[in-house]
Every structure is written in structure tokens, then in C-alpha cells.
Amino acid sequence: ITIRKNGYEEASETVKCGAKETVTSDIQLKPIIPINQPEKLVIHSISKPPKKIKRGKKFKVTDKTKNIGDDTSKKSKTCFYLSTNGRWNKKDKKLKCRTVPTLKVGKYSKKKTRLKIPKKTKPRKYYLLACTSSGDCKVAKRRFRVKK
């Protein structure tokens, strides 16, 4: 069992030896070191896609990618995906990526990107996702329908 107390990890192990005897051994305490996040990019916002769009057509979306880490971020990417369930997975269709410049702590990059719906996209309702290189994703507030 690990217990965190006053910035330290405390652990002990208890072993029963028969019905009456109990042996407890304490394990050395060590300081808890906070995890440093030199760069942590998040999607601060993403604009709504159109309500309906035909396959093969283009539309514009604006996103804000923000550095909430502990250090200046490196150049990275924000990618846009079509999702059927609003959560990123390997089956989602990548539409396009945009470059995010280096960002100081607390700063963001805002950009309008033109996305194209592939001609072979199955007609149905989709979510639009924006995802950073560091793994944060945000879903646009409106689902939209892809039409033939």
C-alpha cells in the first residue's frame, strides 16, 4: 500500500504468520517529486463546423492551441479528425494538420484552417475533433451531417 503524506511516500507491508502473529515492516520513505511537464499543449477552443456539408467540399475551422506546461513548447501540430463518437480513436479520419509555432508558457496559437471532407466519406453525422501533438483533444460543440 502506498500512502502520500506531507510530500513523502509511505509504504508498509503486513504479513500474517499463523493465527496470532503479525509482522509489519516499514519501507524507506522517499520524497515525492512532482512530474515536470515541460510542454503541455491543449486545445483551448475550436469553432463549430457547418450544420451540413457535401462530400468533397471544404469548410473553415478556427482553433486555439495553448501551452499550459512549465516551459516553452517546441514547434508541433494540431490535427483535425472526423469522429463518429466524439472521442479520438484509430478509426477516425484525419482531415488535415496545421503547424503550431513554439509557444511560451500560457500563450496560444490561433489559426483558421480550411478542411476538406473526402469524397468517399460515408454520409452520416460526425463530430469534428482537434487534437494536439501532446494528446489533448477537444470536440466541436456541434455535430454535423455529411451529405452525398
WOKA-V544460 format. One record per helix or strand of 2 or more residues. SS is the DSSP state (H for helix, E for strand). FROM is the first residue (numbers start at 1). TO is the last residue. If there is no record, write none. Layout:
ss,from,to
SS,FROM,TO
SS,FROM,TO
//
This chain:
ss,from,to
E,2,5
E,8,17
E,21,31
E,41,46
E,52,54
E,58,67
E,76,83
E,93,100
E,108,116
E,124,132
E,137,139
E,144,147
//
